[in-house]
Amino acid sequence: MTQQAVAHALIVSAQPAERRRLVAWLEGRDVTTWTCADLARGVAECRRQKPDVMFVDVGLARGGVLDLLARLPGYKKTSIVLIAEDPSIRQLVEQAGGRKVMCLMRPIAEADLNRILRSVLHLIVPGPAKRVRKIKDRFEFLIGNSDAMRSIYNMIAKVGPTDATVLICGESGTGKELVAQSIHQRSDRKTQPFLAVNCGSIPENLIESELFGHERGAFTGADRMRRGVFERAKGGTLFLDEIAEMPMEMQVRLLRVLEEHKVTRVGGEKQIDIDVRVIAATNRDTAAAVEDGTFREDLLYRIAVFPLNLPPLRERDDDVILLANHTLSELNTKHEKDKHLSSLGEERLREYHWPGNVRQLRNLVHRSFILEDDTIDLEPLAGLLEQNSVAPESCGAAPNDGASCPPEPPSKKAQKPGKKTDVVTRDNDEADERVIEVEVGTPLSDAERELILSTLEHCEGNKKDAAQKLGISLKTLYNRLKEYGQPDASD
């Protein structure tokens, strides 16, 4: 199997030649890379990827070095390397303080790059044991060490460098887009765009324009020309998620585009050459979709040059523990906490069948992080295990991704952003529903406090019932109430 990277780097530079040199140099030292030419996108990618090191062209910041540093996310595990031409910037960086920031001067010398990398590796890989763990547990954007995932890693390593069209099948929540991004990273197109489109979420009357673009005046509201994703992804990779949900008429057009490598914008006549690799994904049983007439057989053959079937989380051995700890580590870093899984929490993770896969796991760990103390027992899982749910058998099943989440309120009013933190009570035929409306940007501690106190009020002060509804232990509830200065009344 191909050796996996020991670190991940994000390169943000307006100079294509510089990006290519850094990519070649870093990947020759087992460091995976992701590149972009825009500072705003670079900041967004840093928040999403949390790379080990981020190279940033100082020239991209209009407000100078200090303004640039203020805009960059302050993740503890991300080292910042500023690429500059003015030697005086070194002094400004030293004055910034409190951040892991280094300078790399142009023209870039390999000796300086070696020094930077040694420094970065010293920060993120303090010893041989951690280096072995990184190689063992990670592959591009994927996390897992099970035999099932190692097989996926091997296939990605083989198909990545080719231009073959890939069809990724798997249950909802298994990480199909992350696999697509990993394939893109293993290709010669990695320095070019990666665009993702959810074919099932675009209205039928807009999907043609979204994919192929339109000319000005092509339809009402088309006041300017717009390029479709096939054009915008030029030289890169286009990820078509939920492709089996695409209308039949569009499937015919897509097949023609894939065969001819040309698109015609809506309202246009000129054929435009395209250079893009297509990776598609679906959570449906494609054979059944072909049989019931909702998916074209010829399109299936065209996109499934290299089929790749992702295993559900329940078939990935102890990857569930690895993924839970990774999610917990991200939350600890973001909120400056030091919470950890208990042995009971790990046991519950292994016992549950995870119909919503990795997405459900991350949501449940996040919920437990909010509700529980430093030692996390994953109390919300206790109720799910008691339900003794039957696991879905194939990627054609419709898993309940939100199994770990509370039921949605009967009114959409409570889901609208921009409301002040408030508790709204309404009645229906079965129960007294209480819905909490939280303004976007409300501190996590305030939202947690409102949830706990409102649930306690709903249970008429019965702490045992309130703890059960919240999915936390009675001890955790008492600790929270003590923090809030509530009277310690007995139930």
C-alpha positions in Angstrom: 0.0 0.0 0.0 1.2 3.5 -0.7 2.7 5.3 2.3 0.4 7.9 3.8 1.3 11.5 4.5 2.7 12.7 7.8 1.3 16.2 7.4 -1.1 18.3 5.4 -0.3 21.8 3.9 -2.5 24.5 2.5 -0.8 26.8 0.0 -2.4 30.2 -0.7 -0.5 32.1 -3.3 -1.4 34.2 -6.3 1.6 32.9 -8.3 0.8 29.6 -10.1 4.5 28.8 -10.6 5.2 29.2 -6.9 2.2 27.0 -6.0 3.5 24.3 -8.3 7.1 24.5 -6.9 5.8 24.2 -3.3 3.5 21.3 -4.2 6.3 19.4 -5.8 8.7 20.0 -3.0 6.2 19.2 -0.1 4.7 16.1 -1.7 8.2 14.8 -2.3 8.5 14.8 1.5 5.2 12.9 2.1 3.2 16.1 2.9 -0.2 16.3 1.2 -1.2 19.7 -0.3 -4.2 21.8 -1.2 -3.8 25.1 -3.1 -5.8 28.2 -3.9 -5.1 31.7 -5.3 -7.6 33.7 -3.2 -7.1 34.7 0.5 -10.8 34.5 1.3 -11.1 31.0 0.0 -7.8 30.1 1.7 -9.2 31.2 5.1 -12.4 29.2 4.5 -10.3 26.1 3.5 -8.1 26.6 6.6 -11.2 26.5 8.8 -12.6 23.4 7.0 -9.4 21.4 6.7 -7.4 22.5 9.7 -4.0 21.9 8.0 -0.8 21.3 9.8 0.8 24.2 8.0 -0.5 27.1 5.9 1.7 28.9 3.4 0.3 32.4 2.7 1.4 35.0 0.1 1.6 38.3 2.0 0.8 40.1 -1.2 -2.8 38.8 -1.0 -3.6 41.0 2.0 -4.4 44.6 1.3 -4.1 45.8 4.9 -0.6 44.6 5.5 0.9 41.8 7.6 -0.9 42.4 10.9 -4.2 42.6 9.1 -3.4 39.4 7.4 -2.6 37.6 10.7 -5.9 38.9 12.2 -7.8 37.3 9.4 -6.2 33.9 9.7 -7.9 31.3 11.9 -6.1 30.7 15.1 -6.1 26.9 15.2 -3.6 25.6 17.7 -2.3 22.9 15.4 -1.9 25.1 12.3 1.5 26.7 11.7 1.5 29.8 9.5 4.3 30.5 7.0 4.2 33.9 5.4 5.8 34.2 1.9 7.2 37.7 1.4 9.9 39.7 -0.3 10.5 42.5 2.2 12.9 41.4 5.0 11.3 43.9 7.5 8.3 41.6 7.7 10.2 39.3 9.9 10.2 42.0 12.7 6.5 42.6 12.3 5.9 38.8 12.7 7.9 38.7 15.8 5.9 41.5 17.3 2.6 39.7 16.6 3.4 37.1 19.3 1.4 34.2 20.6 1.1 32.5 17.2 3.2 29.9 15.4 4.2 32.2 12.5 7.3 31.9 10.4 8.6 33.8 7.4 9.8 32.4 4.0 11.5 35.0 1.9 11.5 35.2 -1.9 13.3 33.9 -3.9 12.5 30.7 -2.0 15.6 28.6 -1.2 15.3 24.9 -0.6 17.5 25.2 2.5 14.9 27.7 4.0 12.1 25.3 3.0 13.9 22.4 4.8 14.3 24.5 7.9 10.6 25.5 7.9 9.5 21.9 7.5 11.7 20.6 10.3 10.2 23.3 12.5 6.6 22.4 11.6 7.2 18.7 12.0 8.7 19.4 15.4 5.5 21.1 16.4 3.0 18.6 15.1 4.9 15.4 15.3 6.8 15.5 18.6 8.0 11.9 18.6 8.2 8.7 16.6 5.0 7.3 18.2 2.9 10.2 16.9 4.4 10.0 13.5 3.5 6.3 13.2 0.0 7.1 14.3 -0.5 9.7 11.6 0.7 7.3 8.9 -1.5 4.6 10.3 -4.8 6.4 10.8 -5.1 9.0 8.0 -5.2 9.1 4.3 -5.7 12.4 2.5 -9.0 13.7 4.0 -10.1 10.3 5.3 -9.7 8.9 8.8 -9.8 5.1 9.5 -7.6 2.1 10.1 -10.0 -0.8 9.4 -9.3 -3.3 6.6 -12.4 -2.0 4.8 -10.9 1.5 4.7 -7.4 0.4 3.8 -8.9 -1.3 0.8 -10.6 2.1 -0.2 -7.2 3.9 0.3 -5.6 1.4 -2.0 -8.2 2.0 -4.7 -8.0 5.8 -4.4 -4.2 5.6 -4.7 -4.6 3.6 -8.0 -7.4 5.5 -9.6 -6.4 9.0 -8.4 -3.5 9.6 -11.0 -5.8 8.5 -13.9 -8.6 10.5 -15.6 -11.1 7.7 -15.2 -14.7 8.6 -14.3 -15.5 7.3 -10.8 -18.9 6.3 -9.3 -18.9 6.3 -5.5 -21.7 4.3 -3.9 -22.5 4.3 -0.2 -25.1 4.9 2.4 -25.8 8.5 3.3 -23.2 9.9 5.7 -20.3 7.6 4.8 -18.1 10.5 3.4 -18.5 10.2 -0.4 -17.4 13.8 -0.9 -14.3 13.4 1.2 -13.4 10.4 -1.0 -13.9 12.5 -4.1 -11.7 15.2 -2.7 -9.0 12.5 -1.9 -9.1 11.2 -5.4 -8.7 14.8 -6.7 -5.7 15.3 -4.4 -4.1 12.2 -5.9 -4.5 13.4 -9.4 -2.5 15.8 -11.7 -5.5 18.1 -11.4 -5.0 18.8 -7.7 -3.8 22.4 -8.3 -7.0 23.2 -10.2 -10.6 23.6 -8.9 -12.6 21.0 -7.2 -16.4 21.8 -7.5 -19.2 19.8 -5.8 -22.8 19.9 -7.0 -25.7 18.2 -5.3 -28.0 17.1 -8.2 -30.8 16.3 -5.9 -31.0 19.8 -4.3 -31.2 21.9 -7.5 -34.7 22.7 -8.8 -35.5 20.9 -12.1 -35.9 24.1 -14.0 -32.5 25.4 -12.9 -30.3 22.3 -13.1 -29.5 22.7 -16.8 -28.3 26.3 -16.3 -26.3 25.2 -13.2 -24.5 22.5 -15.0 -24.0 24.0 -18.5 -24.5 27.7 -18.0 -26.7 30.1 -19.9 -26.4 33.1 -22.2 -27.8 36.5 -21.5 -31.6 36.7 -22.2 -31.9 32.9 -22.3 -34.9 33.1 -19.9 -36.6 35.5 -17.7 -34.1 36.8 -15.1 -31.0 35.9 -17.2 -29.7 39.4 -17.2 -26.1 38.3 -17.8 -24.1 35.4 -19.2 -23.2 32.7 -16.6 -20.8 29.8 -16.9 -21.9 26.4 -15.6 -19.9 24.2 -13.3 -18.5 22.2 -16.2 -16.8 25.4 -17.4 -15.9 26.7 -13.9 -14.2 23.5 -13.1 -11.9 23.8 -16.1 -8.8 21.6 -15.6 -10.0 20.3 -12.3 -12.6 17.9 -10.9 -16.4 18.1 -10.9 -18.2 16.1 -8.2 -21.8 15.2 -9.0 -23.4 14.1 -5.8 -26.8 12.3 -5.8 -26.6 11.8 -9.5 -29.4 9.2 -9.5 -31.8 12.0 -8.5 -31.1 13.9 -11.8 -34.2 14.2 -14.1 -34.2 11.8 -17.1 -34.0 14.7 -19.6 -30.8 16.0 -18.0 -29.3 12.5 -17.9 -29.5 12.4 -21.7 -27.7 15.8 -21.9 -25.1 14.8 -19.3 -24.3 11.6 -21.2 -23.8 13.6 -24.4 -21.5 16.0 -22.6 -19.4 13.2 -21.1 -19.1 11.5 -24.5 -18.3 14.7 -26.6 -16.4 16.7 -23.9 -18.4 19.8 -25.1 -21.2 21.9 -23.6 -23.7 24.3 -25.0 -25.0 27.0 -22.7 -28.8 27.4 -22.4 -29.9 29.9 -25.1 -26.6 29.5 -26.9 -25.5 27.8 -30.1 -21.7 27.6 -29.7 -20.2 24.3 -28.4 -17.6 24.9 -25.8 -14.7 22.5 -25.2 -14.4 21.3 -21.6 -11.5 19.7 -19.7 -12.8 18.3 -16.5 -12.8 15.0 -14.6 -16.1 13.8 -13.4 -16.7 11.9 -10.1 -20.3 10.9 -9.3 -21.9 9.6 -6.2 -25.2 8.1 -5.1 -26.7 6.4 -2.0 -29.2 4.5 -4.1 -29.1 1.0 -5.5 -28.1 1.9 -9.1 -29.2 -1.5 -10.5 -32.7 -1.0 -9.0 -32.8 2.6 -10.3 -32.1 1.3 -13.8 -34.7 -1.4 -13.5 -37.4 0.9 -12.3 -36.6 3.4 -15.1 -35.4 6.3 -13.1 -31.7 6.1 -14.1 -30.4 5.5 -17.6 -28.4 2.3 -18.0 -26.1 3.9 -20.6 -25.2 6.8 -18.3 -24.5 4.3 -15.5 -22.0 2.5 -17.7 -20.4 5.8 -18.7 -19.9 7.1 -15.1 -19.0 3.8 -13.5 -15.7 3.2 -15.3 -14.3 2.8 -11.8 -17.0 1.9 -9.2 -16.1 2.4 -5.6 -18.3 1.1 -2.8 -17.9 2.7 0.6 -18.4 0.6 3.7 -20.9 1.7 6.3 -19.5 2.7 9.7 -20.9 -0.5 11.3 -18.5 -2.6 9.1 -15.4 -0.5 9.9 -14.4 -2.2 13.2 -12.9 0.3 15.7 -12.9 3.2 13.3 -15.9 4.5 15.2 -13.7 5.1 18.2 -11.0 6.8 16.1 -13.6 9.1 14.4 -15.3 9.9 17.7 -11.9 10.9 19.2 -11.0 13.0 16.2 -14.3 14.9 16.4 -13.8 15.4 20.1 -10.3 16.7 19.5 -11.6 19.3 17.0 -14.3 20.4 19.5 -11.7 20.6 22.3 -9.5 22.8 20.2 -12.3 25.0 19.1 -13.7 25.6 22.5 -10.5 25.2 24.5 -11.7 22.3 26.5 -10.1 18.9 27.5 -13.0 16.5 27.3 -12.5 12.8 26.7 -14.4 9.6 26.1 -15.0 7.2 29.0 -14.7 3.4 28.6 -18.6 3.3 28.8 -18.7 5.8 26.0 -16.4 3.6 23.8 -18.5 0.5 24.7 -21.7 2.3 23.5 -20.0 3.4 20.3 -19.2 -0.2 19.5 -22.6 -1.5 20.3 -24.6 0.9 18.1 -25.2 0.1 14.4 -25.0 3.7 13.1 -27.7 4.0 10.4 -26.6 7.6 9.7 -22.9 6.6 9.6 -20.1 9.1 10.1 -22.4 12.1 9.8 -24.6 10.8 12.6 -21.6 9.9 14.7 -20.2 13.5 14.5 -23.6 15.0 15.4 -24.0 12.8 18.4 -20.5 13.4 19.7 -21.1 17.2 19.3 -24.4 16.9 21.2 -22.7 15.0 24.0 -19.8 17.5 24.1 -22.4 20.2 24.8 -24.4 18.3 27.4 -21.8 16.3 29.3 -18.9 17.1 31.6 -15.2 16.4 31.0 -15.7 12.7 30.9 -18.1 11.9 28.1 -20.3 8.7 28.5 -22.3 9.5 25.3 -25.6 9.4 27.3 -27.7 10.1 24.1 -26.6 6.7 22.8 -28.2 4.9 25.7 -31.7 5.6 24.5 -30.8 4.7 20.9 -29.4 1.3 22.0 -32.6 0.6 23.9 -34.6 1.0 20.7 -32.7 -2.0 19.2 -33.1 -0.5 15.7 -32.5 -2.7 12.7 -29.5 -1.6 10.6 -30.0 -1.0 6.8 -28.6 -3.7 4.6 -27.4 -1.8 1.5 -26.6 1.6 0.1 -30.1 1.6 -1.4 -31.6 1.9 2.1 -32.8 5.2 3.5 -31.0 5.6 6.8 -32.2 7.9 9.4 -29.3 10.4 9.5 -30.9 12.3 12.3 -31.4 9.4 14.7 -29.3 11.1 17.3 -31.0 14.4 17.1 -34.2 15.6 18.8 -37.4 15.6 16.7 -38.0 18.7 14.6 -40.6 21.2 15.8 -44.0 21.2 14.1 -43.5 24.7 12.9 -40.8 26.2 10.7 -41.0 29.4 12.6 -38.6 28.1 15.2 -36.0 27.2 12.5 -35.6 30.8 11.2 -32.4 32.5 12.0 -32.1 36.0 13.5 -34.4 35.4 16.4 -33.5 36.4 20.0 -32.9 33.5 22.4 -36.5 32.7 23.5 -38.8 29.9 24.5 -42.0 29.5 22.7 -44.8 27.2 24.0 -47.5 25.8 21.8 -50.0 23.0 22.2 -51.0 20.2 19.9 -53.3 17.2 20.2 -50.7 15.0 21.9 -48.3 17.1 24.0 -47.1 20.5 25.1 -44.2 21.2 22.7 -41.5 23.7 23.8 -39.3 25.0 21.1 -36.1 27.1 21.7 -35.3 29.7 19.1 -31.6 30.6 19.3 -30.1 33.6 17.4 -27.2 32.7 15.1 -24.0 33.6 16.9 -25.3 32.9 20.4 -22.5 31.7 22.6 -22.5 27.9 23.0 -22.7 28.2 26.9 -25.8 30.5 26.6 -27.6 28.1 24.3 -26.8 25.2 26.6 -28.1 27.1 29.6 -31.3 28.0 27.9 -31.8 24.4 26.7 -31.3 22.9 30.2 -33.4 25.5 32.1 -36.2 25.3 29.7 -36.3 21.5 29.8 -36.3 21.6 33.6 -39.2 24.1 33.5 -41.0 21.8 31.1 -40.6 18.9 33.5 -42.0 21.0 36.3 -38.7 21.0 38.2 -38.2 17.2 38.2 -34.5 16.9 37.6 -34.6 13.2 37.0 -37.1 13.6 34.1 -35.2 16.6 32.8 -31.9 14.7 32.7 -33.5 11.8 30.9 -35.0 14.1 28.3 -31.7 15.9 27.8 -29.8 12.5 27.5 -27.4 13.4 30.3 -26.7 11.9 33.8 -28.4 13.4 36.8 -24.9 14.3 38.2 -24.2 16.4 35.0 -27.5 18.2 35.4 -26.8 19.0 39.1 -23.4 20.3 38.1 -24.8 22.6 35.4 -27.5 23.9 37.8 -24.9 24.7 40.4 -23.0 26.7 37.7 -26.2 28.6 36.9 -26.8 29.4 40.6 -30.0 27.5 40.8 -31.4 26.2 44.1 -30.6 22.6 44.8 -34.2 21.4 45.4 -34.7 17.7 45.8 -37.1 15.9 43.4 
